[in-house]
């Protein structure tokens, strides 16, 4: 009976050790991912070219300061697909709807926004797992 109890205690100890090591590993990985995300956000924010990214539901989830400046947007103004359509006169991401059929192509377009002619390049970001 004592031996069985010792085996149970040892097993519980090993499980607790494994759980603690797993928790520490997860914490470390989350820290690494957070640091990577911050570096990527800083890179996009620092680009001199305007960058706008939308998700698969056409919701804007990234717009950097250069894009805001080109579109005359204050830093905190929300940007929606509707705003892009109204401002630009068309929705630029419609240009790549059939992009998968000719994979590798980048759609280049000149558009006039207020008094400026902007040279835009539109291409989807495709995840390798898709």
ABEGO torsion letter per residue (X at the ends): XAAAAAAAAAAAAAAAAAAAAAAAAAAAAAAAAAAAAAAAAAAAAABABBBBBBBAAGBBABBBAAAAAAAGBBAABBBBAAAAAAAAGBBAAAAAAAAAABBGBBBBBBBBBEABBBBBBBBBBBBAAX
